[in-house]
Amino acid sequence: MTFKFLPGLLAIIVFTSCETSTKQNNTEQNTATSPLPEVVNNPDKDVYFGDTHYHTTLSGDAFGGGTRITAEQALRMAMGEPMKTSTGQDFQIRRPYDFLVITDHAEGFGVFDEIAAGNDILMADSTAKRWFNLLQGGEEEAKQLAVEIPYALANNKLPEPVTNPETAIPILRSAWQNFTSLIDRYNQPGKFTTIIGYEWTSVPTGNNLHRNIFFRDDKEKVNQILPFSALQSEDPEKLWEFLSSYEEKTGGRVFAIPHNGNISGGLMFNTLDASGNPITAEYAQKRQKWEPMYEITQIKGTGETHPMLSPTDEFANFGIAGWDNGNLTLDILETPEQRKYQYARKALIDGLQLEKELGINPYKFGFVGATDTHTGIPSVDDDNWWGKHVSSEKSPKRLMENVKELNGATRYGYGYLAGGHTAVWAESNTRESIWDGLASKEAYGTTGTRIKLRVFAGYQFTESDMNRDNYIRYAYDNGLPMGGDLQASQIAPKFLIHAMKDPEWANLDRIQVIKGWVKDGKSYEKIYNVAWSGDRQTDAGGNIPPVGNTVRIEDATYTNEIGAAELKTIWEDPDFDPSVPAFYYVRVLEIPSPTWQLYDIVKYGLTEFPEDVPLVQQERAWSSPIWYDPR
């Protein structure tokens, strides 16, 4: 990638890098020492919010883009500690995370910290030495560094010592073991969960095939391996082989979560493998096993669906603009044929058809949301958003930042979303319980809002069940939660759905159930409005009028005079066919609220900006699907 720095921030980035490193050294042994609460398991489960995709100075593209926030500083910020950003601004998260997974890139993991420290082995290489010298320079040197390092990473042109196993492995091992020790040290059962992870950054010909890796285990097991990187192979099947070998070697547990199929050049959910051959039952089995979740939203767009694929979905055009014009690097411009294999809903439908053909569904995944921040800052709030890269930290110029331009296509800073959250239903806030919740798909993604969402399916639910003293226990005993599989039945399934608003954000507009199915070789989808605020009435097609809009463009404010604080229902599929495989997931929409772009426009008094800058949005949550199998 190419990053364009905001001129006023370049000098700050250069001159604060050494200061940040000093602060890191001073706090290295200063871990959280407050007494931990007793871990109490709740069999009915609680919801925990966090981020599953996060970068710090250990990632080369973050480092090259000016980030000087270390993994330790990121953890401390996520727990609520105030901190200076890489541009010297003050930051403190409003609501600390319950958990955090730092997923720095495996490719060159920790190497750039070593370059900054003047590692003797790396300094023998002319390119690494030049980067070290650029770090000691001023604004122009910082600008050059911000171009060279991301370019080298994206095009596999890293300095020879970084790719030579004899020199790279000792550096990687040291950085990895320091990292895993740090992650374990900050894991505080019952208070704050950390999970050891990293990102496998496959990008063949600019097509995004990235996966984040999540270990259930502590450093004693994870240190028996080193991260498998795209420098070793860009083929996902090779990654799955590595995950399998890890479990066999250590007795541990691990899985991967893909993201950004929307910029994959049609490769993420294709019916062909990396070699161009039709996927097999063996491929499908491995993908289902190793990739139980998919990152449905993040800063680089939302991957639920596209208006071209879902023309009857009035809410499909969310987080699409600027990301549906090409692959990650814009080396390949997007075509309608590619688009069919880039979005989650279409993949879920295709998975049903592939299961008919292969006997197993490769695209049987739940949903998470994340940021993919490369600033090291835990930030998702539109009214307090801190950007994707250091160049998009708070500044009047970030709206029109030229993020990428190639082949006649351009991506601007205003195309970024503020990022998302992962919500996990778990018996306790512990590494094992959070990991298990993700692995079982009892989790969901949001656009950063903390909507509380329960979804159960079964064949016995009635309207009165919502009024039981402990309807959750009843639902577990008589149904199954999001991520589960309904057994074959002649009776239509019923869904118990309960959504509660984020107490610090917008009211709820509606709950929708999205159903997908295949019949006689054809694919179908349908959207059902199942609960909504106010006294709106459905038309003959089941549609309801818009909830309204209280957003004031002139001052970026809104009110909760419309919408509901809570919506719940028991919904029965009116079109159920017991012979047809299907999936169901729930989408919850908030009332309209301002975007980070509108907050910037008001804050900085911006008067000129393109017409397609989004000013108003309806934030949302997506449950993991529930599948029906007629066999």
N, C-alpha and C positions, 0 to 999 in steps of 0.2 A: 504494500500500500504506500501511497504518498500522502504525507501530512503537511499541511500548510499552517505554520505557526502564526498566531496573532502577534504582530510586531511588538506591542507593549509588554508581552509576557516573556519574550525570549531571554532578556537579560535576567529576569527573576529566576527562570528555570536554571540557567547556568550557575548563578551565584548562590542558589540555595541548595544545590546538589551536595556539596561538601557538608553544609550545616545539617541536612537531613541525615546523612550517613553518621555524623557525630551523635545526633540524637538517638539513632538506632543503637549505636554502641552503648550509650549510657543507659538504655532501657532494656538491653538484651536479657538481663537477669531479673528485671523487675516485672515478673508475671503477676497476674491477679491472685491475691492471697486472701481475699475475704472468705469467710466460712461459706461452704456450699450448702444449699438446702438439701434436706433428705430427699432422695429420689423415691417418689411414690408413683407406682404404676396405676393408671386409670384404665380399666378394661374397656370402658366406653370411649376412650381416646379423647385427646385434646388436639387442637390445631396449632401448628408451629409455623412461623413465617421466616423465610431466609432467602439467601441468594445461592444459586448453584453454578454460577459462571462468573468468574472474577479474576482480574489480573492486577499484578503489582510489578515492581521493578525487576522481578525475576523473569518477566517476559520480555523478549528482545524488542518486539514492536512497541510495547509500552515504554520501555527504557529509551528506545530511540525516539519516541514521541515526546520525551521530556518528563515522564513519570519518575518521581524519586520517592514514592511511598512504598515502604517495604512491606513484606507479608505481615510482620509483627505489628506495624503501625495500622495496617488494614484491619487486623483482628481487633485491636484496641478501639478503633473508630466504630467498628460494627457493634461493639459492646457498649458504646456510648461515650467514649472519651473524646474530648475536643482535641483537634489537631490542625496544624498548618497544612494546606494543600501544597502541591508541587509549585504552584505559582505564588505561594506565600499568603494565600487568603485563609481566613478562619473557617473551620467547618466543625459542626457537631451534629450527629444524627438525631432526629427528633424522637424516633422510637427505635431503640436497639433491636437488632436481629435476635431471633431465637437460635439460629444456626447460620454457619457460613462455610462454603466450600470454595477455597481458593484454587483456581484451575490455571496456573501459569503454563505457558506453552512448553512442551517437551523439547522442542527444537531450540537448542542453545540455552537450555534451562540454567539460569544462574550465571551464564558466561559473561553477561554484560556487566554484572556487578564486579566480576573479576577483572574485566578490562578497565573499569573505573578505578579499581584498586591497583592497577599496574602489575598484574600477575606476570612474573618473569617469563613463563613459558609462552604466554600469549603475546607478550611484547616482542618476541622474536619474529612475529609475523608483521609484515609492513602495513597491512590493512588494519589489524588490531591496534598497532602502534599509532596509526593515523587517527583512529577513533579516540584513543586515549588522549592524544594531543588536542583533538577538537573539543574534548570535554574540558580542557583547561582554558579554552578560548572564550570568546564573547558571543555577541548576537549572531554574526554571520556564521561562525563555527557551529553554533547550535542548530542553525537552519540547515547546514550541510549534513550534520549528523542525523537530523530528523528525516532526511531523504535517504541517506545511504543505508542505515541499518534496516528499516522496514523493506527497502528494495532487496537487500541481500537475503532477508528471511523469505520473502515471497517468491524469489527466483532461485532458491537453493544456491546462493553464491556467498555463503558464509566463509570467513577466513579458514584456511586449511587446518589450523590447530583445533578449530571448533568441530570439524567433521572427521578428523583423524582419530580413530579410537585410542591410539596410544596416548594422545594428549587430552582428548575430550573426556574419556571415561573417568579418569581421576577427578577432574573438575566437576563433572556431573555427579559423581558419587558423593563428593563432599557437599555440594550444594543440596542434593536430594536428601541426604541424611540430616543436614542442618534444618531443612524445611520440615521433614517428618517429625523431628524432635520438637520443633516449634509448634506444629499443629497439635501434637499430643499434649504439650505443656498447657495450651490454652483450652483444651477440651475440659469442660466443667459440667459433669453430669447433673442434670436438674436445673441448670442455670444457663449454660451456653454451650452449644454443640459445635465441634469442628469435625470435619471429615477430610481425610487425606485424599487429594485428587490432583489431576493435571489435565491439560488439553493436548490431544493428538490432532495435529494441524495439517491434515491432508488437503491439498489444493491443486489437483492435477489440472493443468492448463487454465488456472484461475477459477476452477469450479470448487465451491465450498463443500467439503465432505467432513468437516470438523466433528470430532467427538470429544466430550469431556468424560474422564474416567473417575470412578468413585469406588474407593476401597472401604470395606466395612471394618477393617482391621487397624491395629496400631502399628507403630514403627517396627516392632519386633518381627512382624511378618512382611510388611511392605518394604523394609530395607533389604530383604533378600533378593529384590529385583531392582532394576533401574527402569525409568519410564521408556516405553516403546514409542518411538517417534516416527513422524512421516519421512525423516531422513533415511530410515530403515525400509519403510514401505508406505506407499500411499493407498494401498489396497485395504479396505475394511476387513476383508477376510483374514489378512495377516494380523491385524489388530486383534480379532477374535481369537486367533490361535495363541497370541500372547496372553490374553485374558484367561484362556483355558489352562495354559501352562502355569500361570501364576497360581490358580486354584489348586492344581495338581501338586505343585512344588511346596506350597505353604499351608494348604488346608484352609486358606482364607476365602473371602468372598469379594467379588468385584463385578461391576457392570459399567456400561457406557451409555451416554445420552447424546445423540446427534443434535445439531442445531443449524438453522439458516439454510434449510432446503430451498428457500425462496431465492437464493443466489448460488445455486449449485449447477446451473447450466443443464437442468433436467436430469441430473444423476442421482439425487438423494433417494428418490423412491421409484427408480426405474424398474422395469421388468428384466433388465439385463444386468449382469454383474460387471465388475471393473474390467474384465477382459472382453466384454461385449457379447458374452454368451448368455442365453436365457437362464434365469436363476433356477436352481434346482431345489428339491425338497431338503437336501442337506444345507444349502444356503439359507433357506427359509427357517429351518430349525435353529441354526446358529444365530441368525439375526433376532429372532424372537427371544431367544435365551439371553443374549448379551446386551440387547437394547430394549429394555422394558418401558422406557419413557422417551418423550420427544420434547424439546424446548420449543413451545408454540409461540412465544413472543420474547423479544429482547430489543435492545437499542436499534439493531439493524433490521427492524421490521417485524411484522406479525406473519406467522406462517400457517394460519388456520385454513384459509381458502382465498380465492381470488374471484372478483366479479365475473370474469370470463368463464370460470369453472362453476360458479354458483350464481347464475343470473337472477334467481328469484330471492336471493338472500339480501335484504335491504341493508344489512350491517356488514356485508363482506368487504367493503372498501375501507378497511381500517388498517393503518400501518403498512400500506401497500406502496404508496407513491414514492418514487425515487429508488425503489428496490426491485421493481419489476421490469427494469430496462436492460439488465444484463447480469452476468455472473459476478462473483466477488470482486474481481479485478477489472471488470468491464472489457476484458479481452474478447469475450464472446457476448454479443447482444442477444437478448432473450427472444425466443420464438414461441408461438402458440403451442407447438409440439413439445417443447421443453417444459412449458408451464404446467402441463398435465402431470408431471412427475416431481413437482416441487412443493406441494402443499399437503398438509396433514389430512384434511378431510378426504380428498381424493385418494390419498394413500390408504386410508382406512377402508374405503370402498374397494379399491383394487386388491387389498389384502383378502377380502372376502372371496373375490373371484379366484385369486391365486390359491386360496385354501381348497377350493373346489378342484382345482387342477393338480395341486401338489400334495394335498392332504394336510398341509400346515400353513398357517398365516404368518408371513414374514413381517407384516406391518400391524402388529397387535401391540400397540403402545399407549401409555397414558401421557398426560401433559404436565410439564413444569413451565414456569416463567423465570426469567433471569435478567441480568443487566448486560453482561459482557463488558463491564466497565474496564477501561484500560488506564484509568486515573488512580486506581487504588482507593477510591472514595465510595462508600456505601450510600448511593443516592438514587432514589426513584421518584421522589415527589416532584410533580410538575412545577410547583411554586418554589422549589428549592433544589433545582436540578444542576448537577455539576459536570455534565458532559460525558462524552465517550472517551476522548483523549484529552490530554492536557491542553491541546489547542482549542478544545471546546469547553474548557472550564468557564465560569461566569465571565462574560465580556460582551460589550455591545456589538462586537464584530462576529460572534460565533454563528449567528443566524445565517449569514451568507458565506460562511467558510466553504471554500471549494474542496470538498472531501476527496473527490475523484473525478477525473475527466479523461475520457478515452473513447475513440471510435464514434465521436459525435454525441456521446452521452455524458451527462454531468450529474454528480450527486452533491447536494449542498447540505450544510449543517442542519438546516431546518427540516430535513428528511428524517433525522433521528427521532426515535421515540425516547421517552424517559426511562424505559426499561421495565422489568417485571419482577414479580415475586414468585417463589415456590411456596405453596402451603401443603403441609404434610399432616395427616391424621396419624397420631402415634400415641402409644400408651405412656410414654415419658419423653422428656427432652434429653435423650441420650443418643450417642452415635449409633448404637445398634438399632434402637427403635426408629430413629429418623431414616436410616438406611433401609430398614425393613419396610417402612411405609412407602418409600420410593419404589423399592423392588416389587412390592405387591400392587403398585399403582393406586393405592389409596392416598392420592395426592392430586393437587390441581395447580394450574397456573393462573396468574392474574397480571394485569398491566401495571402493577405496583400498588394497587389498592388492597386493603386487607379485608375483603369480603369473606365472611365465614359461610362456607357452603357444605352442606351434607346432601348426599345422594345415595339412596338405597333402591334396590329392585327386588321384587318377589311376586308371588302369585296370590298372597293372602291379605295384602294391605287394604284397609278401608279408611274412609275419611275420618272416622272416629279415632283411628290410631294416632293421629297427630296430637290428640288431647290426652294421651296417656301420661301418667306421672313421669315415666322414664321411657319415652317412645324410642330413644336411641337403643336401649338394651333390647327392646322388642324388635326393632328393625334388624339388629344383628342376629337375633335368634330366629327370625322368620324370613330373612332375606339376605342380601349380600350388598356390600358397599361398592362405590365407584372402583373400577378396575377389575370387577368380577365377571363371572361367566354364568349366564342363566342356562339351566338345563332345558331340554326339549319339553314342550307342554302344548296341550290343545287350548289352554287358557291364556288370554292376553296378559302380558306382564304389567304390573303396576309399579309406579315409581314414587317413592317418598322423597320429596325435595324440600329443603329448608335453606333459605338464604337470609343472612343478616348483614346489614350494611357495615362498612368500615366506620367505626364511631367517630373518626376524625375527618371523614370525607363525604362524598356525595350520597344522597339517597338512592334507592333502587328504582329502576324503571320497570323491568320485567324479568321473568325467567322463561327461557326457551329450551325445548328439547330438540336436538338435531339428530335425526335418524338417517342412517345410510343402509342400503341393502342391494343385493344383486338377485336378479330373477331372469331365467331364460337367457343368460349371457349378457343382460343389460344392467347398467348401473343406475341407481336412483338415490335421491336424497330429498328430505322434506324437513321443514322447520315448523315446529308447533309452538305457539305462544300458550303457556300453561298457567302462568300467574302474572299479574301486573298490578301496578298501583292505580288508585283512583277508580272512577266509575266508567272507564272507557269500555266500549262495546266492540265485539268482533264483527267483521263482515262475513259474508258467505264463504270466503276463502280462509277464514281464521285469522285475518290480519286485524291489528288494532291501530288506532291513530297514534302519532308520536306523543310522547309524554309532555312535551313542551320544552321551553328553554329559558332559563333565568340568567344566563351569562350576559354580563355587561361588558361589551368589547372595550369601551372607553377606559375602564379601570380594572379589567381582569378579575371581576368578582362574580359570584353566583350565590343563590340562596337555596335552602332545602324546603322551600314552600311547596314544591311538587315532589312526587315520588313517595316511596315508603321506606321505613326503617327496616322492615322485615317482610318477606314473602315466603309462603309455604303452601304446599299442595300435595295431594295424591293424584297422580295422573296415570291414566290407562291408555295404552296405545290403541287408537280407534281403527287402525289399518293393519292390525296384526295378522300375519299369515304364518301358521305354525310350521310350514314347510320351507320357509325362506330364512337364510342366515341374515343377521342384522347387527348393527351396533347403535347405541344411544349415548350421547353425551349432553351435558347441560351447559348452557351459556347464560350467564347473569349479566345484565346491563345496568349501569348506573345512569342517572339523569345526566344531561350535558354539563360539562365543567370546562374551565379554561385549560389550554395546553401550555407546556413550558414556553412555546414560541410566543403565545400571547402575553404571558407574564414578562418575557423579555422585552417585547415591544412596548409595553406600558412602563416597565422599570427604566428602560434606557431612552424612552421618548422617541422610538424609531417611527419614522413617518413614511419611508419608502421601502417596500418589500414586495415580492412577487405575489400574484393573486392566489397561487396554490399553497401558500404557507398555511398550515392548519391552525385554526384559532380556537376551535371548539371540538370536544371529543366526548364520547361516551365510554368511560373506562369499563372494564369487564373482567369476568373470571370464566374459565373453562374447566369443567370437571373432566377427570379421566373417563373414558368410555366404559360402558357395560355391554358385553356381547351376548347375543342369543345364538345358540348353535342348535339346529333342528335334528342333529344326528343322535 
